[in-house]
Amino acid sequence: MKTIEIVGYKRANLGKSEAKSLRAEGQVPCVIYGGEEQIHFYAPAILFRELVYTSEAHFVKVNVEGAEYDCIMQDIQFHPVSEMILHVDFLQWFTGKAIKMDIPVHLTGVSKGVSNGGTLIHKRRLLSIKALPKNMPEHIDLDITALDFGKAIKVSDVITDNFEILDTPQASIAVVEVPRALRGKSADELEGEGEEGAEGEEAAEGAEAPAAE
């Protein structure tokens, strides 16, 4: 997994007024916990772009005035209106000790149901994963090519490799919703609708254009 570096500085005071002043200067108040003691610091907001606005999970190397900590971002708070980052919590991790992270799910391929007019609903974009740091994936790829009308890929369908998924096994990750015009029809009828649509497209492609008069 890729590691992003955040360089910060120790906070002299922990009051709300100082936190407000730091934000006004483009800084983000942060804390590291999980080690022998909590480390309160601040860092430039611009350093968080690659960490926050991404579809991948990352480790974080936090450098606070020369002292380095291996971390993961545990929690982040945004302003409800401006979306400014208000505060970030980091959890320090150690080699050989399992950690928990929310890992993005990437859907690959075009599902059979969508090709026949269905709508893909991506219901669970993150999965809670427990693993040793060396086994933690940046993301999880799920092939949805075979996903048909009314079918779903569930957490239990995900193949795990040296990690544990903590979400409910029966929870749906992705499902193809049946179009309103086809609701109430049997599975055979739905499949027939898809085949007729494909045949119609082929016929249209093979038809000769009318001669110009």
C-alpha positions in Angstrom: 0.0 0.0 0.0 1.2 3.5 -0.9 2.4 5.7 2.0 1.8 9.5 2.1 3.9 11.8 4.3 2.3 14.4 6.4 4.7 16.9 8.1 3.3 18.7 11.1 4.2 20.7 14.2 3.4 20.2 17.9 0.5 22.2 19.3 1.3 24.5 22.2 -2.3 24.8 23.3 -5.3 22.6 22.8 -8.1 25.1 23.3 -10.9 25.8 20.7 -9.7 29.3 20.1 -6.2 28.1 19.0 -7.8 25.4 16.8 -9.9 28.1 15.1 -6.9 30.3 14.5 -5.0 27.3 13.0 -7.8 26.6 10.6 -7.9 30.3 9.6 -4.2 30.0 8.7 -4.8 26.9 6.5 -3.7 24.4 9.1 -5.5 21.3 10.3 -5.5 20.3 14.0 -4.7 16.6 14.4 -4.0 13.9 17.0 -2.2 10.6 16.9 -3.2 7.9 19.3 -2.5 4.2 19.7 1.0 4.6 21.0 2.4 5.3 24.4 0.9 8.8 24.4 -1.3 11.0 22.3 0.5 13.4 20.0 -1.4 16.7 19.3 -0.1 18.5 16.2 -1.2 20.6 13.2 -0.3 20.3 9.5 -1.0 22.3 6.3 -4.4 21.5 4.8 -2.9 21.2 1.3 -1.0 18.0 2.5 -4.2 16.1 3.0 -5.5 16.3 -0.6 -3.8 13.1 -1.8 -4.9 11.3 1.4 -8.6 12.4 1.5 -9.7 13.0 -2.1 -8.8 9.6 -3.5 -10.4 6.2 -4.3 -7.5 4.3 -2.7 -6.6 3.6 0.9 -3.2 4.8 2.1 -0.8 4.5 5.0 0.5 7.8 6.4 4.0 8.6 7.6 3.4 11.4 10.1 6.5 13.5 10.8 6.1 15.8 13.8 9.2 17.9 14.2 11.5 15.1 13.3 9.7 12.3 15.1 8.1 9.8 12.7 5.0 7.7 13.2 3.4 5.0 11.0 -0.3 5.7 11.0 -3.6 5.3 9.3 -6.3 8.0 9.1 -8.9 6.9 11.6 -11.4 9.8 11.4 -11.9 13.1 9.7 -14.3 15.9 10.4 -15.5 18.4 7.8 -17.3 21.8 8.1 -21.0 21.1 7.2 -21.1 24.0 4.8 -17.7 24.8 3.5 -16.3 21.2 3.6 -13.1 22.6 5.2 -11.2 19.9 7.1 -11.7 20.6 10.8 -9.8 17.8 12.5 -8.1 14.5 11.7 -7.5 11.5 14.0 -4.6 9.2 13.2 -4.0 5.7 14.6 -0.4 4.6 15.0 0.2 1.0 13.8 3.0 -1.4 14.5 4.5 -4.3 12.5 3.0 -7.6 13.4 -0.2 -6.1 14.9 -3.5 -6.3 13.0 -5.3 -3.0 12.2 -8.8 -2.2 10.9 -9.3 0.1 7.9 -12.2 1.0 5.5 -11.1 -0.1 2.1 -12.7 1.2 -1.2 -14.5 -1.2 -3.4 -13.9 -0.9 -7.2 -16.5 -2.4 -9.5 -15.0 -3.7 -12.8 -16.7 -4.8 -16.1 -20.2 -4.1 -17.4 -22.9 -6.2 -15.9 -25.3 -8.3 -18.0 -28.3 -6.7 -16.3 -27.0 -3.2 -17.1 -26.5 -4.2 -20.8 -30.1 -5.2 -20.9 -31.4 -2.0 -19.5 -31.0 -2.4 -15.7 -29.5 0.1 -13.3 -26.4 -0.7 -11.3 -26.7 0.3 -7.6 -23.4 0.5 -5.8 -24.7 0.1 -2.2 -21.5 -0.4 -0.3 -18.5 1.5 -1.4 -16.2 0.7 1.5 -15.6 -2.6 3.4 -14.2 -2.8 6.9 -11.0 -4.9 6.7 -8.9 -6.3 9.5 -5.4 -7.4 8.5 -1.7 -7.1 9.3 -0.3 -3.9 7.8 1.7 -5.8 5.2 -1.5 -7.6 3.9 -3.9 -4.6 3.8 -5.1 -3.9 0.3 -5.3 -0.4 -1.3 -8.7 -1.4 -2.7 -10.8 -4.4 -3.5 -11.8 -5.2 -7.2 -15.1 -6.9 -7.9 -16.0 -8.1 -11.4 -19.7 -7.5 -12.0 -19.8 -8.8 -15.6 -22.1 -11.7 -14.7 -24.5 -9.6 -12.5 -28.0 -9.9 -13.9 -31.4 -8.3 -13.1 -32.3 -8.5 -9.5 -29.1 -10.1 -8.5 -26.5 -8.8 -6.0 -22.9 -9.3 -5.1 -22.8 -9.8 -1.3 -19.9 -9.4 1.2 -19.8 -13.2 1.4 -18.9 -13.4 -2.3 -15.7 -11.5 -1.9 -12.6 -13.6 -2.1 -10.3 -12.7 0.8 -6.5 -13.0 0.7 -4.8 -12.7 4.1 -7.4 -10.3 5.5 -10.8 -10.5 7.2 -13.9 -8.6 6.2 -15.8 -7.4 9.3 -19.0 -6.4 7.5 -22.2 -8.6 7.6 -21.7 -11.5 5.1 -25.2 -11.1 3.7 -24.9 -7.3 3.1 -25.2 -6.3 -0.6 -22.3 -4.5 -2.2 -23.8 -4.1 -5.7 -27.2 -4.9 -7.2 -28.8 -4.5 -10.6 -32.2 -2.9 -10.4 -34.9 -4.1 -12.8 -36.3 -1.3 -15.1 -39.8 -0.2 -14.2 -41.1 -1.4 -17.6 -39.9 -4.9 -16.9 -41.0 -5.3 -13.3 -43.3 -8.2 -12.5 -41.9 -10.3 -15.4 -40.3 -13.7 -14.8 -36.6 -14.4 -15.2 -37.1 -16.1 -18.6 -39.1 -13.1 -19.8 -36.5 -10.7 -18.6 -33.8 -12.7 -20.5 -36.0 -12.7 -23.6 -36.4 -8.9 -23.4 -32.6 -8.6 -23.4 -32.2 -10.9 -26.3 -34.9 -9.2 -28.4 -33.2 -5.8 -27.7 -29.9 -7.2 -28.9 -31.4 -8.7 -32.0 -33.1 -5.4 -32.8 -29.9 -3.6 -32.6 -28.2 -6.1 -34.9 -31.0 -5.8 -37.4 -30.7 -2.0 -37.3 -27.0 -2.2 -37.9 -27.4 -4.6 -40.8 -30.2 -2.7 -42.6 -29.3 -0.8 -45.7 -29.8 3.0 -45.7 -32.6 4.2 -48.1 -31.3 5.5 -51.4 -31.3 9.2 -51.7 -33.9 10.6 -54.2 
